Amino acid sequence: MAGTENSVVLEVKDVKQWYSQRLTSKKNGKTVHKQTVKAVDGVSFSLKKGEILGVIGESGCGKSTLGRVLVHLEDCTSGEIRLFGENTSEMLKKDPLRFRRTCQMVFQNPFDTFDPRHTLKRILEDPMRLHKIGSSDAERMRIILDILEQSGLHPAEDYIDRHPHELSGGQLQRISILRSMLLNPSFMVADEPVSMLDVSIRADIISMLVKLAKEKQTAMVFISHDIATTRYISDRVAVMYLGRIVEMGETDEVLHNPLHPYTKVLISNCASLDPNEVRNVIEVSGEPPTPIDNGPGCYFEPRCYCPIEKCKSEYPGLVEVTPGHWVTCHCVQAADK
């Protein structure tokens, strides 16, 4: 699904993250039933240098779990993740410092990202010293001041001695992105990086993220609920439902020509700034099911507005319907034949 081999940064092959749950009896406390939560259930894709993959879907679909697995904040149940052809699990065991320098993550809440006791100077200087970036403290300080100025925090000298609580959410998220990019990572996960910020500063943060990713040729997985933001930042988009990718392709192709019923539902319910726009909102009945022991049919079938008989008994495979546009849907695949 990606380009030539030498341009591929990340390869994700059938990655699963399952959790076992035990239900106990209220009477005697004994286990009466075991069930499996399939948070991520067989995800595969690849990323090239500088490419941004947007991952969208409703809450509980497994987006954030996937992000944590990709940077090994959690080890996956099965499957394989390869970075420049090297297994990341083996890479982490052999040289944890090298792996953490190569893979970075920007979290949703910037206020929980930093130690409140540390100044901005220490927050940025410690990882540089740990990863041997800069030959001296003076050089590291020069680099820090330069990137603060370039990111719009100026005069930089006024910020380096501040603590996190003295900065706004937008300023903290800028620092979070800059701290990650200081290490020149090859791959980054940005998990809802602007969802907690004021609308007025979201565009600046997204533009900064895109600029740094493209300049440093960092492959990125951008996780979001916001389809409009995802369209702006992403080269490709993957739509997740109950732990699986149901549609994936070039961003404009997927969002302008959605094929999977679930993707159509998401897009039709996306808010618009134009009050006069006529929208054909697709409504689905029922609540989203839990990712517990699903199957054997399509996970979206109970809520789908156009199911066929095959949807109840067999989960559809991920098929390339048009060049670069992949979808898992029996209806689409049957119509394409």
C-alpha positions in Angstrom: 0.0 0.0 0.0 3.0 2.3 0.4 5.7 3.4 -2.0 9.1 1.9 -2.8 10.9 -0.1 -0.2 13.6 2.5 0.5 11.0 5.2 1.2 9.0 3.2 3.7 9.5 4.3 7.3 6.9 2.3 9.2 5.2 -1.1 8.4 2.3 -2.3 10.5 1.3 -5.9 9.9 -1.9 -7.4 11.4 -1.4 -5.7 14.8 -3.8 -6.7 17.5 -4.2 -5.5 21.0 -6.6 -7.7 23.0 -7.4 -7.5 26.7 -8.7 -10.3 28.8 -11.4 -9.5 31.3 -12.7 -11.7 34.1 -16.3 -11.4 35.4 -16.6 -12.4 39.0 -19.6 -13.6 41.0 -20.9 -11.1 43.5 -21.7 -13.9 45.9 -18.4 -15.8 46.2 -15.9 -13.7 44.1 -15.1 -16.6 41.8 -14.5 -16.1 38.1 -17.7 -17.0 36.2 -16.8 -15.8 32.7 -13.9 -14.6 30.7 -14.2 -12.2 27.8 -11.8 -10.6 25.3 -11.8 -6.9 24.5 -10.5 -6.5 21.0 -9.3 -2.8 21.2 -7.2 -3.2 18.0 -8.1 -6.1 15.9 -5.8 -6.7 12.9 -4.6 -3.3 11.7 -2.1 -3.1 8.7 -0.7 -0.1 6.9 2.6 1.5 6.0 4.0 5.0 6.0 6.6 6.8 3.8 9.0 9.6 4.9 7.2 12.8 5.6 3.8 11.1 5.1 0.9 11.9 7.5 -1.8 9.3 8.0 -5.0 10.6 9.6 -6.9 8.1 11.8 -10.5 8.9 12.4 -13.5 7.2 14.1 -15.9 7.6 17.0 -14.8 7.2 20.6 -13.9 3.7 21.6 -12.9 2.6 18.1 -9.3 1.9 19.2 -7.5 5.0 17.7 -5.6 6.0 20.9 -4.8 2.3 21.7 -3.3 1.9 18.3 -1.2 5.0 18.8 0.2 3.7 22.1 1.0 0.4 20.6 2.8 1.9 17.7 5.3 3.7 20.0 5.4 0.7 22.5 3.8 2.4 25.4 1.9 -0.9 25.3 3.2 -4.1 23.7 0.8 -5.5 21.1 -0.9 -8.9 21.6 0.2 -10.1 18.1 1.3 -8.7 14.8 4.5 -6.9 13.8 5.7 -3.3 13.6 8.8 -2.6 11.6 10.7 0.6 11.5 13.0 0.9 8.4 12.6 -2.9 8.1 13.7 -3.5 11.7 11.3 -5.1 14.2 10.5 -2.5 16.8 10.1 -4.9 19.7 13.7 -6.2 19.0 14.9 -2.6 18.5 13.4 -1.6 21.9 15.1 -4.5 23.7 18.5 -3.9 22.1 18.7 -0.1 22.4 15.7 1.6 24.3 17.3 5.0 24.0 17.7 4.7 20.2 14.1 3.6 19.9 12.6 6.4 22.0 14.7 8.9 20.0 13.3 7.5 16.7 9.6 7.2 17.8 7.9 10.1 19.6 4.4 10.9 20.7 2.4 14.1 21.3 -0.5 13.6 23.7 -3.9 15.1 23.9 -3.6 17.0 27.2 -0.5 19.2 27.4 -1.0 19.9 31.1 -0.3 16.3 31.9 2.7 16.0 29.6 5.3 17.8 31.8 6.6 17.6 35.3 5.1 20.7 37.0 8.3 21.1 39.1 10.5 21.7 36.1 11.2 24.9 34.2 10.9 25.1 30.4 14.6 25.1 30.2 15.0 21.8 31.9 12.0 20.3 30.1 13.8 20.9 26.8 17.4 20.5 27.9 17.1 17.1 29.7 16.1 15.1 26.6 18.8 16.8 24.5 21.4 16.0 27.1 20.1 12.4 27.4 20.3 11.8 23.7 23.6 13.7 23.3 22.2 16.5 21.2 24.6 19.5 21.3 28.2 19.4 22.4 27.7 21.7 25.4 25.1 23.4 27.6 25.8 26.6 25.7 25.0 25.0 22.4 21.9 23.3 23.7 20.7 26.6 25.0 21.2 28.3 21.7 19.2 25.5 20.0 16.4 25.9 22.5 16.2 29.7 22.1 16.2 29.3 18.3 13.3 26.9 18.1 11.3 28.8 20.7 11.7 31.9 18.5 10.8 30.0 15.4 7.6 28.6 17.0 6.3 32.0 17.9 7.3 32.1 21.6 9.4 35.3 21.7 11.3 36.8 23.2 12.4 33.2 24.1 14.4 34.4 27.1 11.2 35.3 28.8 9.9 31.7 28.6 12.8 29.4 29.5 12.6 30.0 33.3 8.8 29.6 33.5 7.0 26.5 34.8 4.2 24.7 33.0 1.5 26.3 35.0 2.7 29.7 33.8 1.9 28.9 30.2 -1.3 28.5 28.3 -2.6 25.3 26.8 -1.6 26.4 23.3 1.9 27.4 24.5 2.4 24.1 26.3 1.3 22.1 23.2 3.8 24.0 21.1 6.5 23.0 23.7 5.3 19.4 23.6 5.7 19.3 19.8 9.0 21.1 19.9 10.4 18.7 22.5 9.5 15.7 20.3 10.9 17.3 17.2 14.2 18.2 18.9 15.2 14.6 18.7 14.6 14.4 15.0 12.3 11.4 15.2 11.6 9.3 12.1 8.1 8.5 13.2 5.6 10.3 15.4 2.1 9.7 16.8 0.0 12.8 17.5 -3.0 11.8 19.6 -5.8 14.5 19.4 -3.1 17.2 19.8 -5.5 20.2 19.4 -8.8 18.9 20.8 -8.3 20.6 24.2 -7.2 23.9 22.7 -9.2 27.0 21.8 -10.4 27.1 18.2 -8.6 30.4 17.6 -5.1 28.7 18.1 -5.7 25.3 16.6 -4.8 26.3 13.1 -1.4 27.7 14.3 -0.6 24.4 16.1 -1.6 22.3 13.2 0.4 24.4 10.7 3.4 24.1 13.0 3.0 20.4 13.2 2.7 20.0 9.4 5.7 22.3 8.8 8.0 20.4 11.2 6.9 17.0 9.9 7.5 18.0 6.2 10.8 19.8 6.9 12.2 16.9 8.9 10.6 14.2 6.8 8.9 12.7 9.8 6.2 10.0 9.2 3.2 10.7 11.4 0.0 9.1 12.5 -2.5 11.9 13.3 -5.4 10.7 15.5 -8.5 12.9 15.6 -12.3 13.0 15.9 -12.3 16.2 13.7 -12.7 15.3 10.0 -12.0 18.9 8.9 -8.7 19.0 10.8 -7.7 15.6 9.5 -8.4 16.6 5.9 -6.2 19.7 6.3 -3.2 17.8 7.8 -3.3 14.3 6.3 -2.0 12.9 3.0 -4.0 9.7 3.6 -6.8 8.8 6.0 -7.8 5.6 7.7 -11.3 5.1 9.1 -11.5 2.8 12.2 -14.5 1.0 13.6 -14.3 -1.3 16.6 -10.5 -1.9 16.3 -10.4 -2.4 12.5 -9.7 -0.2 9.5 -12.8 -0.2 7.4 -11.6 2.3 4.7 -8.3 3.9 3.8 -6.9 6.0 0.9 -5.9 9.4 -0.2 -7.5 12.0 2.0 -9.5 13.8 -0.6 -10.5 10.6 -2.3 -11.9 9.0 0.9 -13.6 12.2 2.2 -15.1 13.2 -1.2 -15.9 9.7 -2.4 -16.5 7.6 0.7 -17.4 4.0 0.0 -18.0 2.3 3.4 -21.4 3.0 5.0 -19.7 3.9 8.3 -17.5 6.5 6.5 -20.5 8.0 4.9 -22.3 8.3 8.2 -19.3 10.1 9.8 -18.9 12.6 7.0 -22.7 13.3 6.7 -22.8 14.1 10.4 -19.7 16.4 10.3 -20.5 20.0 11.2 -20.4 22.7 8.6 -19.7 26.4 9.0 -22.2 27.2 6.2 -25.7 27.6 7.7 -27.2 27.4 4.3 -25.6 24.2 3.2 -28.0 21.4 2.4 -26.8 18.2 4.0 -28.0 14.7 3.6 -27.5 13.5 7.2 -27.4 9.7 7.4 -28.8 8.4 10.7 -28.0 5.0 12.2 -30.0 3.3 14.9 -28.6 1.7 18.1 -25.6 2.3 20.2 -22.1 1.4 19.1 -21.4 -2.2 20.3 -18.5 -2.9 22.6 -15.3 -4.5 21.2 -16.0 -7.7 23.1 -16.1 -11.1 21.3 -17.4 -9.5 18.1 -18.1 -11.4 14.9 -18.3 -13.5 12.9 -19.9 -11.0 10.5 -19.2 -7.4 9.7 -19.0 -5.4 13.0 -21.0 -2.5 11.5 -23.8 -4.8 10.3 -26.2 -4.2 13.3 -26.2 -0.5 12.6 -25.7 -0.5 8.8 -28.4 1.0 6.6 -27.7 -1.2 3.6 -26.6 -4.7 4.8 -26.8 -7.9 2.7 -27.1 -11.4 4.0 -23.4 -12.1 3.7 -22.6 -9.3 6.2 -24.1 -11.4 9.1 -21.8 -14.4 8.6 -18.5 -13.2 7.2 -16.2 -10.3 7.9 -15.2 -8.6 4.6 -11.5 -8.4 3.7 -9.7 -5.1 3.0 -9.9 -4.8 -0.8 -8.4 -2.2 -3.1 -11.5 -1.0 -5.0 -9.7 1.8 -6.9 -5.9 2.5 -7.0 -4.9 3.4 -3.4 -8.5 3.3 -2.1 -9.1 0.3 0.2 -12.4 -0.7 1.8 -14.0 -3.5 3.8 -17.6 -3.9 2.7 -19.5 -6.7 1.1 -21.9 -4.3 -0.5 -19.2 -2.2 -2.1 -17.2 -5.3 -3.3 -20.3 -6.9 -4.7 -21.2 -3.7 -6.7 -17.7 -3.4 -8.0 -17.7 -6.9 -9.6 
